[in-house]
Amino acid sequence: MPAGHAALRLEEVRAHLDRTVFAWIGAFDPVSPFYYRIYSPVIFIEFYHQPGVALPDTGYSRRHAHALVRTPNGNDYGRELLHQHRGEAG
């Protein structure tokens, strides 16, 4: 993300820190898999380990991780489609 956009986004996230929640599932050691979620009215971040797709029957491990960042208040993926739909239909 360009520096100017990142600064604006960070400002928006900081403005909602009082409504931000952090959740953790897992151990606190250097090898166990874990999951965390950070969410607020303006951001949703999720990180988690999954069983290896290319490594059958290995179970959850730190070798296969997924992460996502979404915008729950609209403009997710650049558009606020539900809002647009309601505006056009109403």
BELFENBEL-V569998 format. One record per residue. N is the residue number from 1. SS is DSSP state (H for helix, E for strand, - for the rest). Layout:
BEGIN
n-><N;N>
ss-><SS;SS>
END
This chain:
BEGIN
n-><1;2;3;4;5;6;7;8;9;10;11;12;13;14;15;16;17;18;19;20;21;22;23;24;25;26;27;28;29;30;31;32;33;34;35;36;37;38;39;40;41;42;43;44;45;46;47;48;49;50;51;52;53;54;55;56;57;58;59;60;61;62;63;64;65;66;67;68;69;70;71;72;73;74;75;76;77;78;79;80;81;82;83;84;85;86;87;88;89;90>
ss-><-;-;H;H;H;H;H;H;H;H;H;H;H;H;H;-;H;H;H;-;E;E;E;E;E;E;-;-;-;-;-;-;-;E;E;E;E;E;E;-;-;-;-;E;E;E;E;E;E;E;E;-;-;-;-;-;-;-;-;E;E;E;E;E;E;E;E;E;E;E;-;-;-;-;-;H;H;H;-;-;H;H;H;H;H;H;H;H;H;->
END
